[in-house]
Amino acid sequence: MPPKPARGDHALISREYRTIDGMSARSFAVSVPDDTMAPEFPEGGVLYMDPDLEPRSGDYVLAVTDTGGVTFKRLIQDGGRTFLRPLNPVYTVQQVADLKTYGVLRRLVVTRDFRR
């Protein structure tokens, strides 16, 4: 089940993305809430997540942190340890004891306003 928005975490946009590139029937979309994954994943971008894919090291995942928050980060598994790594160097890597994920990234959609 996709995450429920809480405490400023990723807001569920839709669950209607089932036919995009063979994504599972349980797939969903969330927005990028902040700059922790910038510049590759800008704030406001739409992440299409597939909860039926088994996460592998190097995947981008929507995961539960050890403190119970929901975060979008790159999954790194090394030497029996698991990390959630932001792309923005201003933020720190988080080690997680027990990885729980809501989904693996399948697609990113970014829109830009050019004139307001």
N, C-alpha and C positions, 0 to 999 in steps of 0.2 A: 504494500500500500504506500502511495506517495506521502511525503511528509506534510503535516499540517503546518501552515504558517504560524510562527510563534516568535515572540521577542525579536522581531526584525529579521528573522531567518528568511530563506528563500520562499517566495510566495508562489503557490501553485497557480499556473496559468490555465492549463487545460489538460484533459486526458484524451483528446481527440486527434492523436497523431499516430494511429495504429497502422496506417498503410504506408508510411514514409519509409522507404528502403527496407521493407521487411521487419520493421520494429514490432515487438510483441504487443499483444492486445492490452497489456498493462502499462504500456509506455505513457509518459506524461512530459509536460514542459514546465520549466521554472525559469524565473529571471535571475540574472546575475545581480546580486544586491550591493556589491561593493567593489573595491579595486584590488582585492587580494590576489586576483588572477590576471591583472592587467600586465602588459598591454594586449595579450592574446585574447583574453576574454573580458571585454569592456563592460562596465556597469550598464545594466539595462538590456544586455544581450539575452537571447532566449536559448536555453539549453534543452535539448531534446534528450531525455534520459530513458534508458531501457532497463527495467528492474530484473529482467530475466537473463541478462548476461552475467556470467561469472567474472568478477573483477580480477584483473591481472596487474602485476607491477607495471607501471607506466601509463595505465589508464587514468582518465579523469573521472572522478566519482563524486556522487552526492553521498556524504557519509555522516555518521553520528560521531561526534567527538566524545572523549572520555567524560566530559562534563555535561553531556546530554544535548549539546547544541547540534545544529545541522550545518554542514559546511561543504563547499564545492572545492576540491583540491585534486592534485595529482597524487596517485597512490604509488608509494615506493615500498617495496618489500626487499629487505637486505639482511642476510645473516639471521633469519628467524625473527627479525623485528619489522614492524610496520609503521610507516610514516605517512602523514598527509602534508604535501609540500605545496605552498603557494608559489606562484610564478613571480610575483612582485617581491623583490628582495627586501623591502621594508618590513615584511612580515616574517615570522619565524616558522620553522618546520615543527609540526606536532607529532610526537610519537603516540601511537594508540595501542592500548593493551589488547583490546578485543574489537576487531574491525566489524562494524555493522554498516552496510550500505543500502541506500534506497535505489540506486541505479548507476549505470555506466553511461557516459556521454556518447551519443551517436551523432549529434549534429548541433552546430551553433548557428544561430541567425542573428545578424547584427544589422540594425537600421540606424541611419544618421539623419538628423535634421540639418538641412543646409540653409534654410531661411525660415524665420519664425514670424 
